[in-house]
């Protein structure tokens, strides 16, 4: 593996930081999910020191992972047999979740990051539990054509996931992304995403984070105040789930930077939606 394929800069660097949180959770006896490959990604790059906000948010990354795991389980139980991970990063759900027979999963991301991912998974002889296809594409380019060329069927209901991405795109770019997804989504499709509001970006604990993100070329470029209303305008019926609800469900502390008693109106939205008929 060359240094050019290692995700040590930009948004790709954050994928390693999230893998660190998943690896730490996997090591717990009372873990909320299993991810036997997360540590391998971290080992291939080296542990990345995070700011205090990153440590405060580790619980959020864990709850978020379990939340989106359960989202896919719900979609599959509803009969969906096709999924797309938009900016998949070091996601290993194709390998670590139980999928119904015949399930197809597509992972879209930059060629360099996917090359690194495939190299690490290859060393560990990882085998997906579904029909997995990687799509090397930049979301600023014509990724729908690349997805269709890879075998994606727009006539079948799809479970889409946009995890840890939207804050790095401008509002216009996010609107274009949602428009493209909507065009490719048959009735019965599902969508899950994470985003933030403006108050979250202004938390004092995030000042060091913003400085570090600027240095690696991964500034936050957008926020949303009403994710359900925004998605309704794109043809989706959505709901948000507070981290406090997830924490109670899974008997975990509320992550400090998502605790309304501490951060007031600041929000990291966890949102799921279905395609409006």
Residue pairs with C-beta under 8 A, 6 or more apart in sequence:
1 44
1 116
1 119
1 120
4 112
5 112
5 115
5 116
5 119
6 44
6 45
6 116
7 13
7 15
7 16
7 45
7 90
7 112
7 113
7 116
8 16
8 45
9 216
9 217
10 216
10 217
10 218
11 87
11 165
11 168
11 218
12 89
12 110
12 112
12 113
13 48
13 216
13 218
14 89
14 164
14 218
15 41
15 89
15 90
15 113
15 164
16 41
16 42
16 45
16 48
16 90
17 48
17 50
17 54
18 61
18 89
18 90
18 164
19 38
19 39
19 41
19 42
19 90
20 38
20 42
20 47
20 48
20 50
21 58
21 61
21 62
21 65
22 33
22 35
22 38
22 61
22 62
22 65
23 35
23 38
23 39
23 41
23 42
24 58
25 31
25 32
25 33
25 35
25 62
25 65
26 33
26 34
26 35
26 36
26 38
26 39
27 39
32 62
32 63
32 65
32 66
32 250
32 252
33 62
33 65
33 66
33 69
33 96
34 96
35 65
35 92
35 96
36 96
37 92
37 95
37 96
37 120
37 121
37 124
37 126
38 90
38 92
40 120
40 121
40 123
40 124
41 90
41 117
41 120
44 116
44 119
44 120
51 208
51 209
51 212
52 205
52 208
53 203
53 205
53 206
53 208
53 209
53 257
54 209
56 205
56 255
56 256
56 257
57 255
57 256
57 257
57 258
58 255
59 243
59 247
59 252
59 253
59 254
59 255
59 256
60 243
60 255
60 257
60 258
60 268
62 252
63 243
63 246
63 247
63 250
63 252
63 255
64 163
64 164
64 194
64 270
66 246
66 250
67 241
67 246
67 270
68 93
68 161
68 163
68 192
69 93
69 97
71 159
71 161
71 190
71 192
71 272
72 83
72 93
72 97
72 159
72 161
73 97
74 190
75 83
75 159
75 190
76 99
76 100
76 103
76 159
78 188
78 190
79 157
79 188
80 157
80 158
80 159
80 188
80 189
80 190
81 100
81 102
81 103
81 104
81 156
81 157
82 103
82 104
82 105
82 106
82 152
82 153
82 156
82 157
82 158
82 159
83 103
83 104
83 105
83 106
83 158
83 159
83 160
83 161
84 105
84 106
84 107
84 108
84 147
84 152
84 158
84 159
84 160
84 161
85 91
85 93
85 105
85 106
85 107
85 108
85 161
85 163
86 108
86 139
86 160
86 161
86 162
86 165
86 177
86 181
87 108
87 109
87 139
87 162
87 163
87 164
87 165
88 107
88 108
88 109
88 114
88 134
89 109
89 113
89 163
89 164
90 113
90 117
91 107
91 163
92 121
92 126
93 105
94 105
94 107
94 128
94 129
94 130
94 132
95 121
95 126
95 127
95 128
95 129
96 129
97 129
98 129
99 105
99 129
99 130
102 131
103 130
103 131
104 130
104 131
104 132
104 133
104 151
104 152
105 128
105 130
105 131
105 132
105 133
106 132
106 133
106 134
106 135
106 147
106 150
106 151
106 152
107 114
107 132
107 133
107 134
107 135
108 135
108 137
108 139
108 143
108 146
108 147
109 117
109 134
109 135
109 136
109 137
110 136
110 137
110 138
111 136
114 134
114 136
118 134
133 150
133 151
135 143
135 146
135 147
135 150
136 146
137 143
137 146
137 147
139 169
139 173
139 177
140 173
143 180
144 180
144 183
144 184
147 184
148 154
148 184
152 158
152 184
154 183
154 184
154 185
154 186
155 186
156 186
157 185
157 186
157 187
157 188
157 189
157 190
157 275
158 184
158 185
158 186
158 189
158 190
159 189
159 190
159 191
159 192
160 181
160 185
160 189
160 190
160 191
160 192
161 191
161 192
161 193
162 177
162 191
162 192
162 193
162 194
163 192
163 193
163 194
164 194
165 194
166 174
166 177
166 193
166 194
166 195
166 222
166 224
167 195
167 196
167 220
167 221
167 222
167 223
168 218
168 219
168 220
168 221
169 177
169 221
169 222
170 221
170 222
171 221
171 222
171 224
173 221
173 222
174 195
174 222
174 224
175 234
178 231
178 234
179 234
181 191
182 234
182 235
182 236
182 275
185 191
185 275
186 275
187 275
187 277
188 274
188 275
189 274
189 275
190 272
190 273
190 274
190 275
191 231
191 236
191 238
191 272
191 273
191 274
191 275
192 270
192 271
192 272
192 273
193 227
193 269
193 271
194 268
194 269
194 270
194 271
195 222
195 223
195 224
195 227
195 268
195 269
195 271
196 220
196 223
196 224
196 267
196 268
196 269
197 223
197 224
197 225
197 265
197 266
197 267
197 269
198 223
198 225
199 263
199 264
199 265
199 266
199 267
200 206
200 223
200 257
200 263
200 266
200 267
200 268
201 210
201 220
201 223
202 266
203 257
203 263
203 266
205 257
206 257
210 219
210 220
213 219
213 220
224 230
224 269
227 238
227 240
227 269
227 271
228 238
228 239
228 240
228 271
228 273
231 237
231 238
231 271
231 273
232 238
232 276
235 275
235 276
236 273
236 274
236 275
236 276
237 273
237 274
237 275
237 276
238 271
238 272
238 273
239 271
239 272
239 273
240 269
240 270
240 271
241 270
241 271
241 272
242 258
242 260
242 270
243 254
243 255
243 258
243 259
243 268
243 270
244 254
244 258
244 259
244 260
246 252
246 270
247 253
247 254
247 255
256 262
256 263
257 263
257 266
257 268
258 266
258 267
258 268
